[in-house]
Amino acid sequence: MLRAAMTVGLILALVATAVFVPRMLSNNGQEEWGGPNVPCDLLAESCSWSSRSGLWTVDLEVLDTDGQDTEYRLTVVSPEPPERFLAVLRGESMYMGEYPVPLRRQVDGTYVARFNAPICSTGEEMVWRVDLQQGQERLKGIPVKLVFQARHL
């Protein structure tokens, strides 16, 4: 009787593993926080999307290179002003921690931040992701992954 119960339990465990593990590992193009995995290169183009509240646009431009550090300016046009709005840099191609970048509201309603991306030993190959957050929570409903490749000379 014990052997039969163990056999049935083992079969149920294998079936559950076969069903649920692939679902957990496969995100069907969705990141864990609910956004699609479609990359948008911020240095190549402006990244825009529509939400219920209106049109969002994110731009990134290189301001200055002083030999080692490259300074960037991130501009976000938001249809509604989030509270405690910030961008968080996260290594996309390699984990290098999280770097919060506060966004400051301008007179025209846009949000701007200036920052230097941390230097990585991979140099020009380092890809960073920019996550927009309201305080500690990532903004939901962003249909693109905001990325850029660091420039270090």
C-alpha positions in Angstrom: 0.0 0.0 0.0 2.8 2.4 0.9 4.6 1.6 -2.3 1.5 2.3 -4.4 0.9 5.6 -2.6 4.6 6.6 -3.2 4.3 5.7 -6.9 1.1 7.7 -7.3 2.7 10.7 -5.5 5.8 10.5 -7.7 3.7 10.4 -10.9 1.7 13.4 -9.7 4.9 15.3 -8.9 6.3 14.6 -12.3 3.1 15.7 -14.0 2.9 18.9 -12.0 6.6 19.6 -12.8 6.0 18.9 -16.5 3.0 21.3 -16.5 4.1 24.2 -14.2 7.9 24.5 -14.6 7.7 25.3 -18.4 5.1 28.0 -17.6 7.3 29.5 -14.9 10.4 29.5 -17.2 8.6 30.7 -20.3 7.4 34.3 -19.9 5.8 34.4 -23.4 7.7 37.6 -24.2 6.7 39.2 -20.9 9.0 40.2 -18.2 8.2 39.3 -14.6 6.6 42.7 -14.0 4.2 42.5 -17.0 5.9 44.4 -19.8 6.7 42.9 -23.1 10.3 42.1 -24.0 10.5 44.3 -27.1 13.7 46.4 -26.8 13.8 50.0 -27.8 17.4 51.5 -28.3 17.2 54.9 -26.6 20.4 56.2 -28.4 19.1 55.2 -31.8 15.5 56.6 -31.5 12.9 58.1 -29.3 10.8 55.4 -27.6 7.1 56.2 -27.4 3.9 54.3 -26.4 0.3 55.1 -25.6 -1.4 54.5 -22.3 -4.8 55.1 -21.0 -3.7 58.6 -19.8 -2.0 59.5 -23.1 1.3 59.4 -25.1 4.7 58.7 -23.3 8.0 59.6 -25.0 11.5 58.8 -23.7 14.7 60.3 -25.2 18.3 59.7 -24.3 21.2 61.8 -25.7 24.9 61.9 -25.1 25.9 65.2 -23.7 29.7 65.0 -23.1 32.6 62.6 -23.0 35.5 63.5 -20.9 37.8 60.6 -21.6 36.3 58.0 -19.2 32.8 59.1 -18.3 30.0 59.8 -20.7 27.2 62.1 -19.5 23.7 61.4 -20.7 20.4 63.3 -20.5 17.2 61.3 -20.2 14.0 63.2 -21.1 10.6 61.7 -20.3 7.3 63.2 -21.5 4.5 61.8 -19.4 0.8 62.5 -19.9 0.3 62.6 -16.1 2.8 63.5 -13.4 3.9 60.4 -11.4 4.8 61.0 -7.7 8.4 60.2 -6.7 9.3 59.6 -10.4 12.7 58.1 -11.1 14.6 56.0 -13.6 16.6 53.0 -12.5 19.6 51.9 -14.5 20.1 48.1 -14.5 22.7 46.1 -16.4 20.9 44.2 -19.2 23.9 42.3 -20.6 25.5 41.8 -17.1 24.3 42.4 -13.6 26.0 45.4 -12.1 23.5 46.5 -9.5 20.8 49.2 -9.6 21.4 52.9 -10.0 18.5 55.2 -9.2 18.3 58.4 -11.3 15.8 61.0 -10.0 13.8 62.7 -12.7 13.1 66.4 -12.2 9.9 68.0 -13.4 10.6 70.9 -15.8 8.3 74.0 -16.3 7.0 72.5 -19.6 5.9 69.3 -17.8 8.7 67.1 -19.0 11.0 65.2 -16.7 14.8 65.3 -17.1 17.8 63.6 -15.5 21.5 63.8 -16.2 23.7 60.9 -15.3 26.8 58.9 -16.0 26.4 55.2 -16.7 28.8 53.2 -14.5 31.9 51.9 -16.3 32.0 48.2 -17.0 35.0 46.1 -17.9 33.2 45.1 -21.1 33.3 48.7 -22.2 31.3 49.4 -25.3 29.5 46.1 -25.1 27.6 46.9 -21.9 23.9 47.3 -22.5 21.9 49.1 -19.8 18.1 49.0 -19.2 16.2 52.0 -18.0 13.2 51.2 -15.8 10.8 54.0 -15.0 9.5 53.8 -11.5 7.2 55.6 -9.1 9.0 55.3 -5.9 10.0 51.6 -5.4 7.5 50.2 -7.9 8.1 49.9 -11.6 5.5 51.6 -13.8 3.2 49.0 -15.3 2.0 49.0 -18.9 5.2 50.0 -20.7 5.2 47.9 -23.9 8.9 48.3 -24.6 12.2 47.6 -22.8 14.2 50.9 -22.7 17.8 50.0 -23.4 21.1 51.7 -24.5 24.6 50.6 -25.1 27.1 52.5 -23.0 29.7 54.7 -24.7 33.0 54.9 -23.0 36.1 56.3 -24.7 
